[in-house]
């Protein structure tokens, strides 16, 4: 809707489409010959793929503004192969546009009046530059100011300044949601609980809980980064006890070396195929 209203303000003809009914949408594109697309990248990829397969001419589409879901390089390439220039934007209903890609494609540029913090999920603590965490935005727009607005989305601050010369931080694109709450053996487990477990043991640098299931029985394994990469039997016993106290559930412990857990903001990784 934000993009629609902006396009109408510039007196552009706009065709609302949504997703689905690809045959009708392709026919409409053939009739109207739009020059741009605004929407989720995965559906544009589908449209272009079906058009190529069925011999439908969609060459009028030259540019695209995409968002609302991840935009990996594989999808970007599939869209750009038919000579469509696609740039990513990121915004929310309350904040409007927060960040956008430029032609340099070196991350997403923030407006100079937008303050973005990246906080570790479940803690409220600032993360280091480059660390994936929750996007928290302060927008001092006089008609509708928002201070420390937690978006529930994840991203990371990129080093340096944008190649376009903007001096504000620039961030990676949308990298998923922060809500990692899951249920194991009928009990909810929260990221804040796992962070609490880690904080109670100074030898643990970072932790991630993996929830899996085998033969209909859930299992929990807390992987902990420790300085020596191996931990100790005493730390193993203590951590198991803390997991039991904090979550009311039993969990196993595994040790690994520093900086071996993925930098993706996950505190709880639910790898079960279904709940």
ChimeraX commands (.cxc) that place a marker at each C-alpha (Angstrom):
marker #1 position 0.00,0.00,0.00 radius 0.5
marker #1 position 2.86,2.42,0.78 radius 0.5
marker #1 position 4.37,1.82,-2.64 radius 0.5
marker #1 position 0.95,2.08,-4.31 radius 0.5
marker #1 position 0.21,5.48,-2.75 radius 0.5
marker #1 position 3.68,6.78,-3.63 radius 0.5
marker #1 position 3.28,5.66,-7.25 radius 0.5
marker #1 position -0.16,7.28,-7.49 radius 0.5
marker #1 position 1.28,10.50,-6.05 radius 0.5
marker #1 position 3.67,10.53,-9.02 radius 0.5
marker #1 position 0.68,10.00,-11.35 radius 0.5
marker #1 position 1.76,6.47,-12.28 radius 0.5
marker #1 position -0.74,3.96,-13.56 radius 0.5
marker #1 position -0.82,1.09,-11.05 radius 0.5
marker #1 position -2.25,-2.41,-11.49 radius 0.5
marker #1 position -2.89,-4.16,-8.15 radius 0.5
marker #1 position -2.10,-7.83,-8.53 radius 0.5
marker #1 position -1.37,-9.77,-5.37 radius 0.5
marker #1 position -0.02,-13.32,-5.70 radius 0.5
marker #1 position -1.53,-16.29,-7.49 radius 0.5
marker #1 position -3.44,-16.70,-10.78 radius 0.5
marker #1 position -0.20,-16.40,-12.72 radius 0.5
marker #1 position -1.85,-17.06,-16.09 radius 0.5
marker #1 position -4.23,-14.12,-15.65 radius 0.5
marker #1 position -1.45,-11.87,-14.36 radius 0.5
marker #1 position 0.80,-12.71,-17.30 radius 0.5
marker #1 position -2.02,-11.98,-19.74 radius 0.5
marker #1 position -2.67,-8.66,-18.01 radius 0.5
marker #1 position 1.04,-7.83,-18.22 radius 0.5
marker #1 position 0.97,-8.60,-21.92 radius 0.5
marker #1 position -1.98,-6.26,-22.40 radius 0.5
marker #1 position -0.80,-3.36,-20.22 radius 0.5
marker #1 position 2.99,-3.72,-20.61 radius 0.5
marker #1 position 4.03,-2.43,-17.16 radius 0.5
marker #1 position 7.60,-1.21,-16.77 radius 0.5
marker #1 position 7.96,-2.00,-13.06 radius 0.5
marker #1 position 7.01,-4.53,-10.38 radius 0.5
marker #1 position 6.57,-3.98,-6.64 radius 0.5
marker #1 position 6.03,-6.96,-4.36 radius 0.5
marker #1 position 7.68,-10.08,-2.98 radius 0.5
marker #1 position 10.67,-11.33,-5.00 radius 0.5
marker #1 position 9.64,-15.00,-5.00 radius 0.5
marker #1 position 6.45,-14.28,-6.95 radius 0.5
marker #1 position 8.28,-12.17,-9.51 radius 0.5
marker #1 position 10.69,-15.08,-9.99 radius 0.5
marker #1 position 7.71,-17.39,-10.59 radius 0.5
marker #1 position 6.15,-14.99,-13.10 radius 0.5
marker #1 position 9.37,-14.67,-15.08 radius 0.5
marker #1 position 10.00,-18.43,-15.03 radius 0.5
marker #1 position 6.50,-19.30,-16.28 radius 0.5
marker #1 position 6.68,-16.54,-18.90 radius 0.5
marker #1 position 9.93,-17.97,-20.26 radius 0.5
marker #1 position 8.48,-21.49,-20.26 radius 0.5
marker #1 position 5.25,-20.50,-22.04 radius 0.5
marker #1 position 6.80,-17.96,-24.39 radius 0.5
marker #1 position 4.96,-14.98,-22.87 radius 0.5
marker #1 position 6.54,-11.59,-23.57 radius 0.5
marker #1 position 7.26,-9.77,-20.28 radius 0.5
marker #1 position 10.15,-7.71,-21.62 radius 0.5
marker #1 position 8.37,-4.47,-20.71 radius 0.5
marker #1 position 9.26,-5.08,-17.04 radius 0.5
marker #1 position 12.63,-3.40,-16.55 radius 0.5
marker #1 position 12.80,-2.73,-12.81 radius 0.5
marker #1 position 11.44,-4.07,-9.54 radius 0.5
marker #1 position 11.20,-2.97,-5.93 radius 0.5
marker #1 position 10.97,-6.06,-3.74 radius 0.5
marker #1 position 10.60,-6.73,-0.02 radius 0.5
marker #1 position 8.67,-8.51,2.77 radius 0.5
marker #1 position 10.79,-11.67,2.53 radius 0.5
marker #1 position 14.44,-12.74,2.15 radius 0.5
marker #1 position 16.11,-11.85,-1.14 radius 0.5
marker #1 position 19.01,-14.31,-1.54 radius 0.5
marker #1 position 21.48,-14.07,-4.37 radius 0.5
marker #1 position 19.91,-17.07,-6.14 radius 0.5
marker #1 position 16.54,-15.30,-6.40 radius 0.5
marker #1 position 18.18,-11.99,-7.36 radius 0.5
marker #1 position 20.07,-13.71,-10.17 radius 0.5
marker #1 position 16.95,-15.48,-11.44 radius 0.5
marker #1 position 15.20,-12.10,-11.68 radius 0.5
marker #1 position 18.14,-10.25,-13.21 radius 0.5
marker #1 position 18.82,-12.87,-15.89 radius 0.5
marker #1 position 15.77,-11.65,-17.89 radius 0.5
marker #1 position 17.27,-8.11,-17.57 radius 0.5
marker #1 position 15.08,-6.94,-14.68 radius 0.5
marker #1 position 16.91,-4.67,-12.22 radius 0.5
marker #1 position 15.60,-5.55,-8.74 radius 0.5
marker #1 position 16.40,-3.60,-5.58 radius 0.5
marker #1 position 15.27,-4.50,-2.07 radius 0.5
marker #1 position 13.45,-2.27,0.40 radius 0.5
marker #1 position 12.61,-2.78,4.06 radius 0.5
marker #1 position 9.81,-1.14,6.04 radius 0.5
marker #1 position 7.01,-1.74,8.52 radius 0.5
marker #1 position 3.42,-0.62,8.85 radius 0.5
marker #1 position 4.23,1.76,11.71 radius 0.5
marker #1 position 7.55,3.12,10.50 radius 0.5
marker #1 position 7.02,3.25,6.77 radius 0.5
marker #1 position 10.21,2.86,4.74 radius 0.5
marker #1 position 13.21,2.13,6.97 radius 0.5
marker #1 position 15.98,1.19,4.52 radius 0.5
marker #1 position 16.51,0.62,0.82 radius 0.5
marker #1 position 19.08,-0.67,-1.63 radius 0.5
marker #1 position 20.82,1.62,-4.07 radius 0.5
marker #1 position 22.26,0.70,-7.44 radius 0.5
marker #1 position 25.55,-0.04,-5.64 radius 0.5
marker #1 position 23.84,-3.03,-3.92 radius 0.5
marker #1 position 26.12,-2.79,-0.89 radius 0.5
marker #1 position 23.50,-3.26,1.81 radius 0.5
marker #1 position 20.42,-1.24,2.64 radius 0.5
marker #1 position 20.72,2.50,3.24 radius 0.5
marker #1 position 19.00,4.12,6.21 radius 0.5
marker #1 position 17.49,7.57,6.01 radius 0.5
marker #1 position 19.60,10.17,7.81 radius 0.5
marker #1 position 16.76,10.76,10.29 radius 0.5
marker #1 position 16.43,7.07,11.17 radius 0.5
marker #1 position 18.31,5.59,14.15 radius 0.5
marker #1 position 18.65,1.80,14.09 radius 0.5
marker #1 position 20.01,-0.43,16.85 radius 0.5
marker #1 position 20.65,-4.17,16.54 radius 0.5
marker #1 position 19.86,-6.00,19.80 radius 0.5
marker #1 position 20.57,-9.61,20.69 radius 0.5
marker #1 position 17.26,-11.54,20.57 radius 0.5
marker #1 position 15.80,-12.27,23.98 radius 0.5
marker #1 position 18.22,-9.96,25.83 radius 0.5
marker #1 position 17.64,-6.35,24.84 radius 0.5
marker #1 position 21.43,-5.92,24.79 radius 0.5
marker #1 position 23.22,-4.16,21.88 radius 0.5
marker #1 position 25.02,-6.46,19.48 radius 0.5
marker #1 position 28.37,-5.73,17.87 radius 0.5
marker #1 position 28.51,-4.41,14.30 radius 0.5
marker #1 position 28.01,-7.35,11.98 radius 0.5
marker #1 position 26.16,-9.43,14.58 radius 0.5
marker #1 position 22.67,-10.52,13.56 radius 0.5
marker #1 position 19.95,-9.37,15.93 radius 0.5
marker #1 position 16.61,-7.60,16.26 radius 0.5
marker #1 position 16.09,-4.33,14.40 radius 0.5
marker #1 position 15.03,-1.57,16.83 radius 0.5
marker #1 position 14.22,1.78,15.23 radius 0.5
marker #1 position 13.90,5.33,16.52 radius 0.5
marker #1 position 12.15,7.67,14.11 radius 0.5
marker #1 position 11.78,11.26,15.29 radius 0.5
marker #1 position 9.12,12.12,12.71 radius 0.5
marker #1 position 7.12,15.01,14.32 radius 0.5
marker #1 position 3.64,13.77,13.33 radius 0.5
marker #1 position 4.30,10.18,14.48 radius 0.5
marker #1 position 7.50,9.79,16.53 radius 0.5
marker #1 position 8.55,6.29,17.60 radius 0.5
marker #1 position 11.34,5.66,20.10 radius 0.5
marker #1 position 13.06,2.27,20.34 radius 0.5
marker #1 position 10.39,0.56,18.27 radius 0.5
marker #1 position 11.14,-3.19,18.24 radius 0.5
marker #1 position 10.24,-4.49,14.79 radius 0.5
marker #1 position 10.52,-8.22,15.50 radius 0.5
marker #1 position 12.75,-8.51,12.40 radius 0.5
marker #1 position 16.42,-9.47,12.24 radius 0.5
marker #1 position 19.29,-7.87,10.36 radius 0.5
marker #1 position 22.89,-6.73,10.94 radius 0.5
marker #1 position 24.84,-3.49,10.63 radius 0.5
marker #1 position 27.43,-3.51,7.84 radius 0.5
marker #1 position 30.89,-1.96,8.37 radius 0.5
marker #1 position 31.83,1.43,6.96 radius 0.5
marker #1 position 29.55,3.74,5.02 radius 0.5
marker #1 position 27.56,3.11,1.89 radius 0.5
marker #1 position 29.27,3.38,-1.48 radius 0.5
marker #1 position 26.63,5.99,-2.28 radius 0.5
marker #1 position 28.18,8.28,0.34 radius 0.5
marker #1 position 25.37,8.23,2.89 radius 0.5
marker #1 position 26.90,8.58,6.37 radius 0.5
marker #1 position 24.23,6.78,8.38 radius 0.5
marker #1 position 24.59,3.06,9.13 radius 0.5
marker #1 position 23.61,0.65,6.42 radius 0.5
marker #1 position 22.28,-2.81,7.12 radius 0.5
marker #1 position 21.83,-6.19,5.50 radius 0.5
marker #1 position 18.41,-7.06,4.20 radius 0.5
marker #1 position 15.59,-8.73,6.12 radius 0.5
marker #1 position 16.99,-11.87,7.78 radius 0.5
marker #1 position 13.95,-13.42,9.45 radius 0.5
marker #1 position 11.83,-12.92,12.55 radius 0.5
marker #1 position 13.06,-12.77,16.14 radius 0.5
marker #1 position 10.21,-14.83,17.59 radius 0.5
marker #1 position 11.90,-18.19,18.16 radius 0.5
marker #1 position 9.61,-19.40,20.92 radius 0.5
marker #1 position 8.98,-23.11,20.51 radius 0.5
marker #1 position 7.28,-25.90,22.40 radius 0.5
marker #1 position 9.13,-29.01,23.60 radius 0.5
marker #1 position 7.37,-31.85,25.41 radius 0.5
marker #1 position 4.30,-29.66,25.73 radius 0.5
marker #1 position 6.15,-26.76,27.38 radius 0.5
marker #1 position 7.03,-23.43,25.79 radius 0.5
marker #1 position 10.73,-22.55,25.69 radius 0.5
marker #1 position 11.69,-18.90,25.19 radius 0.5
marker #1 position 14.90,-17.27,23.89 radius 0.5
marker #1 position 15.12,-15.21,27.10 radius 0.5
marker #1 position 15.32,-18.46,29.08 radius 0.5
marker #1 position 18.24,-19.75,27.01 radius 0.5
marker #1 position 20.03,-16.42,27.39 radius 0.5
marker #1 position 19.44,-16.69,31.15 radius 0.5
marker #1 position 21.04,-20.15,31.18 radius 0.5
marker #1 position 24.11,-18.84,29.33 radius 0.5
marker #1 position 24.48,-15.79,31.59 radius 0.5
marker #1 position 24.61,-17.95,34.71 radius 0.5
marker #1 position 27.85,-19.57,33.50 radius 0.5
marker #1 position 30.73,-17.19,32.84 radius 0.5
marker #1 position 32.71,-19.86,30.96 radius 0.5
marker #1 position 30.05,-19.96,28.23 radius 0.5
marker #1 position 30.60,-17.36,25.50 radius 0.5
marker #1 position 27.49,-18.05,23.46 radius 0.5
marker #1 position 24.75,-20.68,23.34 radius 0.5
marker #1 position 22.10,-22.06,21.03 radius 0.5
marker #1 position 19.35,-24.57,21.85 radius 0.5
marker #1 position 18.46,-27.09,19.17 radius 0.5
marker #1 position 15.05,-28.76,19.49 radius 0.5
marker #1 position 14.59,-31.99,17.54 radius 0.5
marker #1 position 12.31,-35.01,17.62 radius 0.5
marker #1 position 12.83,-38.73,17.10 radius 0.5
marker #1 position 10.25,-41.50,17.43 radius 0.5
marker #1 position 7.71,-38.91,18.62 radius 0.5
marker #1 position 9.89,-37.71,21.52 radius 0.5
marker #1 position 11.32,-34.19,21.66 radius 0.5
marker #1 position 14.97,-33.62,22.55 radius 0.5
marker #1 position 16.87,-30.45,23.48 radius 0.5
marker #1 position 20.61,-29.90,23.04 radius 0.5
marker #1 position 22.30,-26.69,24.19 radius 0.5
marker #1 position 25.43,-26.04,22.14 radius 0.5
marker #1 position 27.83,-23.78,24.07 radius 0.5
marker #1 position 30.87,-21.91,22.81 radius 0.5
marker #1 position 33.70,-22.14,25.34 radius 0.5
marker #1 position 37.27,-20.87,25.18 radius 0.5
marker #1 position 38.96,-24.29,24.99 radius 0.5
marker #1 position 36.28,-25.84,22.78 radius 0.5
marker #1 position 35.81,-28.85,25.04 radius 0.5
marker #1 position 34.37,-27.64,28.34 radius 0.5
marker #1 position 34.52,-29.82,31.44 radius 0.5
marker #1 position 32.45,-32.54,33.09 radius 0.5
marker #1 position 31.63,-30.15,35.94 radius 0.5
marker #1 position 30.40,-27.44,33.56 radius 0.5
marker #1 position 28.35,-30.05,31.68 radius 0.5
marker #1 position 26.60,-31.11,34.89 radius 0.5
marker #1 position 26.04,-27.52,35.99 radius 0.5
marker #1 position 24.56,-26.51,32.66 radius 0.5
marker #1 position 22.18,-29.47,32.63 radius 0.5
marker #1 position 21.01,-28.46,36.06 radius 0.5
marker #1 position 20.49,-24.85,35.02 radius 0.5
marker #1 position 18.51,-25.91,31.94 radius 0.5
marker #1 position 16.25,-27.98,34.21 radius 0.5
marker #1 position 15.77,-25.10,36.68 radius 0.5
marker #1 position 15.07,-22.42,34.06 radius 0.5
marker #1 position 13.01,-24.33,31.46 radius 0.5
marker #1 position 11.61,-27.16,33.67 radius 0.5
marker #1 position 12.83,-29.57,30.99 radius 0.5
marker #1 position 15.82,-31.86,30.64 radius 0.5
marker #1 position 18.42,-30.97,28.05 radius 0.5
marker #1 position 21.75,-32.25,26.79 radius 0.5
marker #1 position 24.89,-30.09,26.47 radius 0.5
marker #1 position 27.47,-29.95,23.71 radius 0.5
marker #1 position 30.63,-27.83,23.67 radius 0.5
marker #1 position 32.29,-26.13,20.73 radius 0.5
marker #1 position 34.99,-23.53,20.14 radius 0.5
marker #1 position 34.60,-19.74,19.97 radius 0.5
marker #1 position 32.85,-18.21,16.94 radius 0.5
marker #1 position 31.70,-21.58,15.59 radius 0.5
marker #1 position 27.94,-21.05,16.00 radius 0.5
marker #1 position 26.36,-19.35,12.97 radius 0.5
marker #1 position 25.93,-15.59,13.07 radius 0.5
marker #1 position 22.21,-15.65,12.25 radius 0.5
marker #1 position 20.61,-14.35,15.44 radius 0.5
marker #1 position 19.13,-17.69,16.42 radius 0.5
marker #1 position 18.94,-18.57,20.10 radius 0.5
marker #1 position 16.52,-21.48,19.59 radius 0.5
marker #1 position 16.73,-23.62,16.46 radius 0.5
marker #1 position 13.68,-25.82,15.96 radius 0.5
marker #1 position 14.78,-28.43,13.40 radius 0.5
marker #1 position 11.72,-30.63,13.70 radius 0.5
marker #1 position 9.86,-31.12,10.44 radius 0.5
marker #1 position 6.53,-30.42,12.17 radius 0.5
marker #1 position 5.33,-29.26,15.56 radius 0.5
marker link #1:1,2 radius 0.2
marker link #1:2,3 radius 0.2
marker link #1:3,4 radius 0.2
marker link #1:4,5 radius 0.2
marker link #1:5,6 radius 0.2
marker link #1:6,7 radius 0.2
marker link #1:7,8 radius 0.2
marker link #1:8,9 radius 0.2
marker link #1:9,10 radius 0.2
marker link #1:10,11 radius 0.2
marker link #1:11,12 radius 0.2
marker link #1:12,13 radius 0.2
marker link #1:13,14 radius 0.2
marker link #1:14,15 radius 0.2
marker link #1:15,16 radius 0.2
marker link #1:16,17 radius 0.2
marker link #1:17,18 radius 0.2
marker link #1:18,19 radius 0.2
marker link #1:19,20 radius 0.2
marker link #1:20,21 radius 0.2
marker link #1:21,22 radius 0.2
marker link #1:22,23 radius 0.2
marker link #1:23,24 radius 0.2
marker link #1:24,25 radius 0.2
marker link #1:25,26 radius 0.2
marker link #1:26,27 radius 0.2
marker link #1:27,28 radius 0.2
marker link #1:28,29 radius 0.2
marker link #1:29,30 radius 0.2
marker link #1:30,31 radius 0.2
marker link #1:31,32 radius 0.2
marker link #1:32,33 radius 0.2
marker link #1:33,34 radius 0.2
marker link #1:34,35 radius 0.2
marker link #1:35,36 radius 0.2
marker link #1:36,37 radius 0.2
marker link #1:37,38 radius 0.2
marker link #1:38,39 radius 0.2
marker link #1:39,40 radius 0.2
marker link #1:40,41 radius 0.2
marker link #1:41,42 radius 0.2
marker link #1:42,43 radius 0.2
marker link #1:43,44 radius 0.2
marker link #1:44,45 radius 0.2
marker link #1:45,46 radius 0.2
marker link #1:46,47 radius 0.2
marker link #1:47,48 radius 0.2
marker link #1:48,49 radius 0.2
marker link #1:49,50 radius 0.2
marker link #1:50,51 radius 0.2
marker link #1:51,52 radius 0.2
marker link #1:52,53 radius 0.2
marker link #1:53,54 radius 0.2
marker link #1:54,55 radius 0.2
marker link #1:55,56 radius 0.2
marker link #1:56,57 radius 0.2
marker link #1:57,58 radius 0.2
marker link #1:58,59 radius 0.2
marker link #1:59,60 radius 0.2
marker link #1:60,61 radius 0.2
marker link #1:61,62 radius 0.2
marker link #1:62,63 radius 0.2
marker link #1:63,64 radius 0.2
marker link #1:64,65 radius 0.2
marker link #1:65,66 radius 0.2
marker link #1:66,67 radius 0.2
marker link #1:67,68 radius 0.2
marker link #1:68,69 radius 0.2
marker link #1:69,70 radius 0.2
marker link #1:70,71 radius 0.2
marker link #1:71,72 radius 0.2
marker link #1:72,73 radius 0.2
marker link #1:73,74 radius 0.2
marker link #1:74,75 radius 0.2
marker link #1:75,76 radius 0.2
marker link #1:76,77 radius 0.2
marker link #1:77,78 radius 0.2
marker link #1:78,79 radius 0.2
marker link #1:79,80 radius 0.2
marker link #1:80,81 radius 0.2
marker link #1:81,82 radius 0.2
marker link #1:82,83 radius 0.2
marker link #1:83,84 radius 0.2
marker link #1:84,85 radius 0.2
marker link #1:85,86 radius 0.2
marker link #1:86,87 radius 0.2
marker link #1:87,88 radius 0.2
marker link #1:88,89 radius 0.2
marker link #1:89,90 radius 0.2
marker link #1:90,91 radius 0.2
marker link #1:91,92 radius 0.2
marker link #1:92,93 radius 0.2
marker link #1:93,94 radius 0.2
marker link #1:94,95 radius 0.2
marker link #1:95,96 radius 0.2
marker link #1:96,97 radius 0.2
marker link #1:97,98 radius 0.2
marker link #1:98,99 radius 0.2
marker link #1:99,100 radius 0.2
marker link #1:100,101 radius 0.2
marker link #1:101,102 radius 0.2
marker link #1:102,103 radius 0.2
marker link #1:103,104 radius 0.2
marker link #1:104,105 radius 0.2
marker link #1:105,106 radius 0.2
marker link #1:106,107 radius 0.2
marker link #1:107,108 radius 0.2
marker link #1:108,109 radius 0.2
marker link #1:109,110 radius 0.2
marker link #1:110,111 radius 0.2
marker link #1:111,112 radius 0.2
marker link #1:112,113 radius 0.2
marker link #1:113,114 radius 0.2
marker link #1:114,115 radius 0.2
marker link #1:115,116 radius 0.2
marker link #1:116,117 radius 0.2
marker link #1:117,118 radius 0.2
marker link #1:118,119 radius 0.2
marker link #1:119,120 radius 0.2
marker link #1:120,121 radius 0.2
marker link #1:121,122 radius 0.2
marker link #1:122,123 radius 0.2
marker link #1:123,124 radius 0.2
marker link #1:124,125 radius 0.2
marker link #1:125,126 radius 0.2
marker link #1:126,127 radius 0.2
marker link #1:127,128 radius 0.2
marker link #1:128,129 radius 0.2
marker link #1:129,130 radius 0.2
marker link #1:130,131 radius 0.2
marker link #1:131,132 radius 0.2
marker link #1:132,133 radius 0.2
marker link #1:133,134 radius 0.2
marker link #1:134,135 radius 0.2
marker link #1:135,136 radius 0.2
marker link #1:136,137 radius 0.2
marker link #1:137,138 radius 0.2
marker link #1:138,139 radius 0.2
marker link #1:139,140 radius 0.2
marker link #1:140,141 radius 0.2
marker link #1:141,142 radius 0.2
marker link #1:142,143 radius 0.2
marker link #1:143,144 radius 0.2
marker link #1:144,145 radius 0.2
marker link #1:145,146 radius 0.2
marker link #1:146,147 radius 0.2
marker link #1:147,148 radius 0.2
marker link #1:148,149 radius 0.2
marker link #1:149,150 radius 0.2
marker link #1:150,151 radius 0.2
marker link #1:151,152 radius 0.2
marker link #1:152,153 radius 0.2
marker link #1:153,154 radius 0.2
marker link #1:154,155 radius 0.2
marker link #1:155,156 radius 0.2
marker link #1:156,157 radius 0.2
marker link #1:157,158 radius 0.2
marker link #1:158,159 radius 0.2
marker link #1:159,160 radius 0.2
marker link #1:160,161 radius 0.2
marker link #1:161,162 radius 0.2
marker link #1:162,163 radius 0.2
marker link #1:163,164 radius 0.2
marker link #1:164,165 radius 0.2
marker link #1:165,166 radius 0.2
marker link #1:166,167 radius 0.2
marker link #1:167,168 radius 0.2
marker link #1:168,169 radius 0.2
marker link #1:169,170 radius 0.2
marker link #1:170,171 radius 0.2
marker link #1:171,172 radius 0.2
marker link #1:172,173 radius 0.2
marker link #1:173,174 radius 0.2
marker link #1:174,175 radius 0.2
marker link #1:175,176 radius 0.2
marker link #1:176,177 radius 0.2
marker link #1:177,178 radius 0.2
marker link #1:178,179 radius 0.2
marker link #1:179,180 radius 0.2
marker link #1:180,181 radius 0.2
marker link #1:181,182 radius 0.2
marker link #1:182,183 radius 0.2
marker link #1:183,184 radius 0.2
marker link #1:184,185 radius 0.2
marker link #1:185,186 radius 0.2
marker link #1:186,187 radius 0.2
marker link #1:187,188 radius 0.2
marker link #1:188,189 radius 0.2
marker link #1:189,190 radius 0.2
marker link #1:190,191 radius 0.2
marker link #1:191,192 radius 0.2
marker link #1:192,193 radius 0.2
marker link #1:193,194 radius 0.2
marker link #1:194,195 radius 0.2
marker link #1:195,196 radius 0.2
marker link #1:196,197 radius 0.2
marker link #1:197,198 radius 0.2
marker link #1:198,199 radius 0.2
marker link #1:199,200 radius 0.2
marker link #1:200,201 radius 0.2
marker link #1:201,202 radius 0.2
marker link #1:202,203 radius 0.2
marker link #1:203,204 radius 0.2
marker link #1:204,205 radius 0.2
marker link #1:205,206 radius 0.2
marker link #1:206,207 radius 0.2
marker link #1:207,208 radius 0.2
marker link #1:208,209 radius 0.2
marker link #1:209,210 radius 0.2
marker link #1:210,211 radius 0.2
marker link #1:211,212 radius 0.2
marker link #1:212,213 radius 0.2
marker link #1:213,214 radius 0.2
marker link #1:214,215 radius 0.2
marker link #1:215,216 radius 0.2
marker link #1:216,217 radius 0.2
marker link #1:217,218 radius 0.2
marker link #1:218,219 radius 0.2
marker link #1:219,220 radius 0.2
marker link #1:220,221 radius 0.2
marker link #1:221,222 radius 0.2
marker link #1:222,223 radius 0.2
marker link #1:223,224 radius 0.2
marker link #1:224,225 radius 0.2
marker link #1:225,226 radius 0.2
marker link #1:226,227 radius 0.2
marker link #1:227,228 radius 0.2
marker link #1:228,229 radius 0.2
marker link #1:229,230 radius 0.2
marker link #1:230,231 radius 0.2
marker link #1:231,232 radius 0.2
marker link #1:232,233 radius 0.2
marker link #1:233,234 radius 0.2
marker link #1:234,235 radius 0.2
marker link #1:235,236 radius 0.2
marker link #1:236,237 radius 0.2
marker link #1:237,238 radius 0.2
marker link #1:238,239 radius 0.2
marker link #1:239,240 radius 0.2
marker link #1:240,241 radius 0.2
marker link #1:241,242 radius 0.2
marker link #1:242,243 radius 0.2
marker link #1:243,244 radius 0.2
marker link #1:244,245 radius 0.2
marker link #1:245,246 radius 0.2
marker link #1:246,247 radius 0.2
marker link #1:247,248 radius 0.2
marker link #1:248,249 radius 0.2
marker link #1:249,250 radius 0.2
marker link #1:250,251 radius 0.2
marker link #1:251,252 radius 0.2
marker link #1:252,253 radius 0.2
marker link #1:253,254 radius 0.2
marker link #1:254,255 radius 0.2
marker link #1:255,256 radius 0.2
marker link #1:256,257 radius 0.2
marker link #1:257,258 radius 0.2
marker link #1:258,259 radius 0.2
marker link #1:259,260 radius 0.2
marker link #1:260,261 radius 0.2
marker link #1:261,262 radius 0.2
marker link #1:262,263 radius 0.2
marker link #1:263,264 radius 0.2
marker link #1:264,265 radius 0.2
marker link #1:265,266 radius 0.2
marker link #1:266,267 radius 0.2
marker link #1:267,268 radius 0.2
marker link #1:268,269 radius 0.2
marker link #1:269,270 radius 0.2
marker link #1:270,271 radius 0.2
marker link #1:271,272 radius 0.2
marker link #1:272,273 radius 0.2
marker link #1:273,274 radius 0.2
marker link #1:274,275 radius 0.2
view
